Amino acid sequence: MDRFIQTMERNNAGLATQANAYDKLKAILLDAHRLGIFGENPLEGVKPPQYDPERAVIPSVVQLQGIRTAGDDTFRLIADLMSGCGMRNGEAAAVSVNKIVADDVYRITEQVNQTTRQYGRLKHRKAGEYRDVPLPARIKETIEWYADKHGTVDGYLLRHPADPAKAFPYYYLSNQWQRVKRAGETDIPEGMVMYGFRHFFASNCLSNRIPITDVAEWMGHKSIDVTFKIYRHLMPGSIGVAAKLLDVGLTA
């Protein structure tokens, strides 16, 4: 298991991909252990993939502008949804014009499941649950631009290139990302993965003093602890600011 995780890291697999693969393999191995196939717990001492704040490589505004237009129209749409609304790539793959519930609000209700390749419930949410996220004007314009240019199917902007009756394949985005990186025609920060678009969203929110509780909700994290662990370093002045504000009350 340790070698498996190390191999994923060497191959620059995204942390979300690592976690998903680990969870599935963990379930299989634990079942095998319970059935007596393994005498000892095969996961004993194994450290699962974890987010490391130092690995959260975030592109600058200038870099983001170059990266988002380095691929095709689909790549640009997904990059905008991830960096502007904080969507996961599977959620961006399920984007629909019908989910714009206000001029500045998008309702995320589903994602393209990487295993079934079908629309499914959101991560860490029960079936039918959703979350509303901010919809910046530029991202709304991107959605409308793409819909006008490429059309929609039952409101969905992205479908399988070879079969519009099927959901958009998640691997298409990974292939685009690898092509953009190999082309070397745009400035991509060292170590950045696709998840860097979501990191940009969090960084943009927190640097503009949006409460981390809101950011955690918009990003769909299981708990605020996850958000805090990943992005605490983006709020270096929060303790100092708090100290000054508290001192005002103490000396009033």
Helices and strands as residue ranges (DSSP letters): H 2-10, H 15-34, G 53-55, H 61-68, H 73-85, H 89-92, G 97-99, E 100-102, E 105-108, E 111-112, E 119-120, E 131-134, H 137-150, E 159-160, E 163-167, H 170-183, H 196-207, H 212-219, H 224-231, G 232-234, H 238-251
